[in-house]
Amino acid sequence: PYYIDLNQNLYLQAYLHSSDPNLILFVDTCVASPDPHDFNTLAYDITKNGCVRDSTYATYQSPSSHCARFKINAFEFISRHPSVYLRCELVVCRLGDYSSRCYQGCISRYKRDTSS
């Protein structure tokens, strides 16, 4: 566990351990939950499908394409849940493959109306 105070910035870094210099790392989805085994029932989207959902989320320039750096502001799920767990899904893509998920950025999925 990592202990920080409420409203304090939490800085995170993900690193891809690979000798291939032509790979890049993209943060697709990050979800917070008070339960480390359930990220659906009581969950909070920080990012989803590459779209920022939390106003305190910010990315930082990294020294390598193998590294993704970002920060969020610490919060808690009501006073009954003093711990917050994060689950992030990252995507690895080929550098320069502009059709890959890494280069698409935020993907908004719109629901279609099924009425006639």
C-alpha positions in Angstrom: 0.0 0.0 0.0 0.9 3.6 -0.6 -0.4 6.1 2.0 -1.2 9.7 1.1 -3.5 12.3 2.5 -6.8 13.3 0.9 -6.4 15.8 -1.9 -2.7 15.1 -2.2 -1.4 14.3 -5.7 -0.6 10.7 -6.5 2.0 10.3 -9.2 2.0 7.1 -11.1 4.3 5.6 -13.7 4.0 2.5 -15.9 7.0 1.1 -17.6 7.2 -1.5 -20.4 10.3 -3.7 -20.0 11.3 -4.4 -23.6 14.4 -4.1 -25.6 12.3 -3.2 -28.7 12.6 0.6 -29.1 9.7 0.7 -31.6 7.0 0.1 -28.9 4.9 2.7 -27.2 2.7 2.6 -24.1 -0.8 4.1 -23.9 -3.0 4.4 -20.7 -6.5 3.3 -22.0 -8.6 2.8 -18.8 -8.0 3.4 -15.1 -10.7 2.6 -12.5 -10.7 3.2 -8.8 -12.6 1.0 -6.3 -12.8 0.5 -2.5 -12.8 -3.3 -3.2 -9.6 -4.7 -4.8 -11.7 -7.6 -6.2 -14.6 -5.7 -7.6 -14.1 -2.8 -10.0 -17.8 -2.7 -11.2 -20.2 -2.3 -8.3 -18.8 0.8 -6.6 -16.3 2.1 -9.1 -15.0 5.5 -10.3 -13.6 6.0 -13.8 -10.4 8.0 -13.9 -10.0 7.4 -17.6 -12.1 5.2 -19.9 -11.3 4.3 -23.5 -8.5 6.9 -23.5 -11.0 9.7 -22.3 -10.2 11.6 -19.2 -13.1 11.2 -16.7 -11.5 12.9 -13.6 -10.6 16.5 -13.7 -7.5 16.0 -11.5 -6.0 13.5 -14.0 -3.0 14.8 -15.9 -0.3 13.2 -18.1 3.4 14.0 -17.9 6.1 13.9 -20.6 8.1 10.8 -20.2 11.8 10.1 -21.1 10.8 7.1 -23.2 8.0 5.8 -25.3 8.1 2.8 -23.0 7.0 4.9 -20.1 3.6 6.4 -19.2 3.4 9.0 -16.5 0.3 10.5 -14.9 -1.2 11.9 -11.7 -4.5 12.0 -9.9 -5.7 13.7 -6.8 -6.3 11.3 -3.9 -9.9 10.7 -2.7 -11.9 8.2 -0.7 -15.1 6.4 -1.3 -17.3 7.9 1.4 -16.0 7.6 5.0 -16.8 3.9 5.2 -14.0 3.0 2.7 -10.7 4.5 3.7 -8.7 2.6 1.0 -8.9 3.1 -2.7 -7.5 0.6 -5.2 -6.6 1.3 -8.8 -6.7 -0.9 -11.8 -5.3 0.4 -15.1 -5.4 -1.1 -18.5 -2.5 -0.1 -20.8 -2.0 -0.8 -24.5 1.3 -1.5 -26.2 1.5 -0.5 -29.8 4.1 -0.3 -32.6 5.7 3.2 -32.8 4.4 5.0 -35.9 1.4 2.7 -36.4 -1.2 5.5 -36.6 -4.0 3.1 -37.1 -3.3 1.4 -33.7 -5.2 2.1 -30.4 -2.3 4.2 -29.0 -2.7 6.9 -31.7 -6.5 7.0 -31.6 -6.7 8.8 -28.2 -10.2 9.3 -26.7 -12.8 7.0 -28.2 -16.3 8.1 -27.4 -18.9 5.4 -27.9 -22.4 6.7 -28.6 -25.5 4.6 -27.9 -27.8 4.3 -30.8 -31.5 4.9 -30.5 -33.4 1.6 -31.1 -36.8 3.1 -31.6 -38.2 3.2 -35.1 
